[in-house]
Amino acid sequence: MNLAALAVVSLAAASAAAAAPASSADKPISSTVIGPTNVPLADGAAALEEGRADDGIRLTLEGLKLPGPPRDMAAGHANLCAGYVLLHRWDEALAHCNTAIALDAGNWRAYNNRAAVFDARGLYDQAISDIQMGLRIAPDSTILKKSLKIIYSNKKVSRTRSKKASDA
């Protein structure tokens, strides 16, 4: 599983957490669950969870136009980040992750999603830093632990490729 897929798994956990979290280890300290009052945000999260990135982004953007508590707005931006990660639109993803974190610094999913952006750009130390921040918020998160392993693996592969290229 790659880190972009874990961003969506993280999103899926957020949209389903009200009913029954997939794992108690991923039960967040600060919830990023979209309340039932903002239907477009909830529908956007569901679309993203199903892999329908374009629909999920469109619905989430609609939902963000409606008033809501900062935590819901932060979750919406974190979800947009995950959607843009799926589409490899790194700049847009990063902007929404940064907004999510500014609105709710306790949203570990936003850190996980931003780490996916940094990982994709080869900014492994920044990705590791974000996962470590997420783990301070949700220390038992299996998603964050998987993300950290992926980043370390990608960093190792990148170093090996760089070394082989310099040796050639």
Long-range contacts (C-beta under 8 A, 24 or more apart in sequence): 1-146, 1-150, 2-150, 3-115, 3-116, 3-119, 3-120, 3-127, 3-147, 3-150, 3-151, 3-154, 4-85, 4-86, 4-88, 4-116, 4-120, 6-112, 6-116, 6-143, 6-146, 6-147, 6-150, 7-81, 7-82, 7-85, 7-86, 7-112, 7-113, 7-116, 8-48, 8-49, 8-51, 8-82, 8-85, 8-86, 9-143, 10-82, 10-109, 10-112, 10-113, 10-143, 11-45, 11-48, 11-49, 11-78, 11-79, 11-82, 11-109, 11-113, 12-49, 13-109, 13-143, 14-45, 14-75, 14-78, 14-79, 14-109, 15-42, 15-45, 15-46, 15-49, 16-49, 23-142, 24-140, 25-140, 25-141, 25-142, 26-138, 26-140, 26-141, 26-142, 26-143, 27-138, 28-107, 28-108, 28-109, 28-137, 28-138, 28-141, 29-106, 29-108, 29-137, 29-138, 30-71, 30-104, 30-106, 30-107, 30-108, 30-137, 31-71, 32-71, 32-74, 32-75, 32-78, 32-104, 32-107, 32-109, 32-110, 33-75, 34-63, 34-72, 34-75, 34-76, 35-68, 35-69, 35-72, 37-68, 38-63, 38-66, 38-68, 38-72, 38-76, 39-63, 40-66, 41-66, 41-68, 41-72, 41-75, 41-76, 41-79, 44-76, 44-79, 44-83, 45-75, 45-79, 48-79, 48-82, 48-83, 48-86, 51-86, 53-83, 53-84, 53-86, 53-87, 54-87, 56-83, 57-83, 57-84, 57-87, 70-103, 70-104, 71-103, 71-104, 71-107, 73-103, 74-99, 74-100, 74-101, 74-103, 74-104, 74-107, 74-110, 75-100, 75-104, 75-107, 75-109, 76-100, 77-103, 77-110, 78-107, 78-109, 78-110, 78-113, 81-110, 81-113, 81-114, 81-117, 82-109, 82-113, 82-116, 85-113, 85-116, 85-117, 85-120, 88-120, 90-117, 90-120, 90-121, 93-117, 106-137, 107-137, 108-133, 108-134, 108-135, 108-137, 108-138, 108-141, 108-144, 109-134, 111-137, 111-144, 112-143, 112-144, 112-147, 115-147, 115-151, 116-147, 119-150, 119-151, 119-154, 122-158, 124-151, 124-152, 124-154, 124-155, 124-158, 127-151, 128-152, 128-155
